[in-house]
Amino acid sequence: MQDRKFTIISSTAVPLPEENVDTDQIIPARFLKATTREGFGENLFRDWRFNAGGTPKQAFVLNNPIYSGSILVAGKNFGCGSSREHAAWALYDFGFRAVISSFFADIFKGNALNNFLLPVVVSEEFLQQMLSIVQKDPKTEIVIDLPSQVISVPTLVIQHSFDINAYKKKCLMNGYDDIDYLLSNKTKIDDFEKKRMNDWSLG
């Protein structure tokens, strides 16, 4: 199992320049029967990766051995369509920790953050630059620095800042889901309750 904490990652990337990639393309509906998050990675982009008989489609990028890494560089409007959380599960289970795009569907973006997959929103110009760089040199290392909220390509001295909700940032950096976050504040909650009870009794 991957470490859920996300601080700084340095990785090669997989380019997927197609725009308007919807959640049914990410994980087809027929594979949504399971209720746990594990195992969805094997069917990620199933209909794009495999022929009807199960043989790999050599032209699809995930079947190209020159591309690998924990970062997916995707075209504009990634994760549109249905609200299925399984799309984020499949990407994470496959091994991706971040997806870079110029626009994400809101529900997909929320599902990704809730499942320790970082959606990095960049300008369209920077996205096209990243796609070109990765396609030209698949060994290019991309660094995503969550604490500083900066994505960079050190060898080319280029970078781009990105925004993220402060609460989700804290959860990602600590590997917290919503319940973990509440438990991390247990002492503060207990102290508040004690103070409230004391104030009530004094009143």
C-alpha positions as a printed NumPy array, in Angstrom:
array([[  0.   ,   0.   ,   0.   ],
       [  1.208,   3.488,  -0.849],
       [  2.08 ,   5.926,   1.888],
       [ -0.913,   8.269,   2.013],
       [  1.17 ,  11.26 ,   3.106],
       [  1.971,  13.723,   0.336],
       [  4.649,  16.35 ,   0.817],
       [  7.118,  16.481,  -2.087],
       [  7.268,  13.967,  -4.914],
       [  9.77 ,  13.767,  -7.743],
       [  8.751,  11.473, -10.56 ],
       [  8.614,  10.928, -14.282],
       [  5.16 ,  11.35 , -15.802],
       [  2.674,   9.761, -18.169],
       [  1.217,  12.111, -20.839],
       [ -2.476,  11.824, -21.695],
       [ -3.265,  14.895, -23.829],
       [ -6.884,  13.932, -24.563],
       [ -9.415,  16.526, -23.371],
       [-12.78 ,  15.888, -21.699],
       [-11.763,  12.51 , -20.286],
       [-14.823,  11.39 , -18.35 ],
       [-15.078,   9.05 , -15.385],
       [-16.556,   6.247, -17.499],
       [-13.398,   6.267, -19.569],
       [-11.268,   6.318, -16.421],
       [-13.131,   3.327, -14.933],
       [-16.024,   1.833, -16.946],
       [-19.327,   1.343, -15.114],
       [-19.225,  -2.453, -15.408],
       [-16.295,  -2.556, -12.977],
       [-18.013,  -0.681, -10.148],
       [-19.371,  -3.71 ,  -8.296],
       [-16.715,  -3.764,  -5.576],
       [-17.134,  -1.538,  -2.529],
       [-13.512,  -1.423,  -1.337],
       [-10.917,   0.799,  -2.963],
       [ -8.405,  -1.914,  -3.87 ],
       [ -8.157,  -3.615,  -7.241],
       [ -9.567,  -0.889,  -9.469],
       [ -6.169,  -0.029, -10.922],
       [ -6.125,  -3.105, -13.148],
       [ -9.164,  -1.739, -14.981],
       [ -8.025,   1.883, -15.197],
       [ -8.817,   3.15 , -18.729],
       [ -9.879,  -0.439, -19.454],
       [-11.48 ,   0.198, -22.843],
       [ -8.563,   2.347, -23.956],
       [ -5.9  ,  -0.061, -22.678],
       [ -7.295,  -3.385, -23.874],
       [ -9.02 ,  -4.944, -26.846],
       [-12.25 ,  -6.896, -26.361],
       [-10.273, -10.107, -25.959],
       [ -8.094,  -8.638, -23.218],
       [ -4.938,  -8.057, -25.243],
       [ -3.217,  -4.697, -24.671],
       [ -3.658,  -1.931, -27.22 ],
       [ -0.068,  -1.069, -28.024],
       [ -0.907,   2.485, -29.091],
       [ -2.273,   3.492, -25.68 ],
       [  0.17 ,   5.394, -23.496],
       [ -0.151,   3.177, -20.402],
       [  0.974,   0.23 , -22.517],
       [  4.042,   2.097, -23.73 ],
       [  7.041,   1.055, -21.581],
       [  8.896,   4.32 , -22.184],
       [  6.372,   6.135, -19.989],
       [  6.036,   5.542, -16.258],
       [  5.775,   7.389, -12.983],
       [  3.34 ,   8.524, -10.319],
       [  2.235,  11.684, -12.152],
       [ -0.371,  11.822, -14.922],
       [ -0.325,  14.879, -17.187],
       [ -3.833,  15.069, -18.616],
       [ -5.748,  17.25 , -21.043],
       [ -8.263,  19.927, -20.104],
       [-11.503,  19.018, -18.278],
       [-10.256,  15.784, -16.768],
       [-12.725,  13.73 , -14.714],
       [-15.956,  15.074, -16.169],
       [-19.134,  12.991, -16.379],
       [-20.592,  10.954, -13.536],
       [-19.639,  11.541,  -9.912],
       [-18.239,   8.053,  -9.27 ],
       [-15.526,   8.078,  -6.62 ],
       [-14.148,   4.901,  -8.175],
       [-12.333,   7.028, -10.782],
       [-10.059,   8.434,  -8.085],
       [ -9.718,   4.954,  -6.544],
       [ -8.582,   3.504,  -9.88 ],
       [ -5.965,   6.182, -10.513],
       [ -4.571,   5.884,  -6.984],
       [ -4.623,   2.08 ,  -7.039],
       [ -2.725,   2.095, -10.342],
       [  0.029,   4.097,  -8.688],
       [ -0.674,   7.722,  -9.549],
       [ -0.288,  10.274,  -6.748],
       [ -1.001,  13.409,  -8.772],
       [ -2.807,  14.493, -11.93 ],
       [ -1.837,  17.714, -13.689],
       [ -4.418,  19.467, -15.856],
       [ -5.682,  22.947, -16.693],
       [ -9.196,  22.089, -15.46 ],
       [-10.855,  19.356, -13.402],
       [-14.52 ,  18.588, -12.934],
       [-15.419,  19.781,  -9.432],
       [-16.754,  16.458,  -8.139],
       [-13.762,  14.535,  -9.447],
       [-11.429,  17.091,  -7.88 ],
       [-13.108,  16.633,  -4.499],
       [-13.054,  12.839,  -4.793],
       [ -9.366,  12.925,  -5.691],
       [ -8.442,  15.046,  -2.683],
       [-10.479,  12.78 ,  -0.414],
       [ -8.539,   9.783,  -1.697],
       [ -4.982,  11.156,  -1.421],
       [ -4.663,  11.916,  -5.131],
       [ -3.506,  15.493,  -5.765],
       [ -5.192,  17.354,  -8.646],
       [ -2.801,  20.104,  -9.728],
       [ -4.433,  22.91 , -11.709],
       [ -2.065,  24.825, -13.994],
       [ -2.526,  27.276, -16.845],
       [ -3.322,  25.881, -20.293],
       [ -0.006,  27.234, -21.553],
       [  1.965,  25.493, -18.812],
       [  0.01 ,  22.27 , -19.334],
       [  0.856,  22.18 , -23.028],
       [  4.486,  22.88 , -22.154],
       [  4.487,  19.943, -19.708],
       [  2.898,  17.594, -22.213],
       [  5.475,  18.567, -24.832],
       [  8.372,  18.114, -22.406],
       [  7.261,  14.676, -21.243],
       [  6.509,  13.425, -24.749],
       [  9.895,  14.653, -25.964],
       [ 11.824,  13.185, -23.025],
       [  9.947,  10.546, -20.98 ],
       [ 12.779,  10.522, -18.418],
       [ 12.064,  14.113, -17.385],
       [ 11.625,  14.421, -13.614],
       [  8.777,  16.591, -12.386],
       [  8.738,  17.839,  -8.796],
       [  5.491,  18.622,  -7.019],
       [  6.114,  20.472,  -3.778],
       [  2.852,  20.543,  -1.84 ],
       [  4.099,  22.577,   1.159],
       [  5.243,  25.342,  -1.211],
       [  2.417,  24.683,  -3.705],
       [  4.823,  24.682,  -6.643],
       [  5.302,  22.289,  -9.544],
       [  8.639,  22.416, -11.33 ],
       [ 10.968,  20.789, -13.829],
       [ 14.387,  21.357, -12.218],
       [ 16.451,  20.482, -15.294],
       [ 14.673,  23.142, -17.332],
       [ 14.317,  25.685, -14.528],
       [ 10.582,  26.162, -15.043],
       [  7.89 ,  26.2  , -12.401],
       [  4.253,  27.013, -11.757],
       [  2.383,  27.673,  -8.52 ],
       [ -0.957,  26.028,  -7.778],
       [ -3.815,  26.526,  -5.335],
       [ -5.286,  24.038,  -2.884],
       [ -7.784,  24.212,  -0.062],
       [ -5.86 ,  24.701,   3.205],
       [ -7.765,  21.95 ,   5.012],
       [ -7.199,  19.427,   2.223],
       [ -3.548,  20.417,   2.061],
       [ -3.119,  19.651,   5.752],
       [ -4.916,  16.318,   5.358],
       [ -2.737,  15.295,   2.408],
       [  0.488,  16.27 ,   4.124],
       [ -0.433,  14.224,   7.194],
       [ -2.174,  11.34 ,   5.44 ],
       [ -5.457,  12.188,   7.168],
       [ -8.949,  11.412,   6.039],
       [-11.737,  13.433,   7.689],
       [-11.981,  11.082,  10.669],
       [ -8.204,  11.029,  11.141],
       [ -8.248,  14.826,  11.198],
       [-10.874,  14.879,  13.94 ],
       [ -8.918,  12.323,  15.969],
       [ -5.759,  14.409,  15.588],
       [ -7.605,  17.185,  17.419],
       [ -8.913,  14.964,  20.191],
       [ -6.866,  16.691,  22.902],
       [ -8.067,  20.117,  21.796],
       [-11.657,  18.886,  21.671],
       [-11.388,  17.33 ,  25.134],
       [ -9.868,  20.528,  26.547],
       [-12.638,  22.591,  24.982],
       [-15.301,  20.295,  26.439],
       [-13.73 ,  20.482,  29.894],
       [-13.569,  24.273,  29.73 ],
       [-17.156,  24.456,  28.549],
       [-18.314,  22.232,  31.414],
       [-16.347,  24.309,  33.921],
       [-17.795,  27.519,  32.557],
       [-21.266,  26.008,  32.755],
       [-20.819,  24.881,  36.352],
       [-19.459,  28.285,  37.375],
       [-22.355,  30.028,  35.724]])
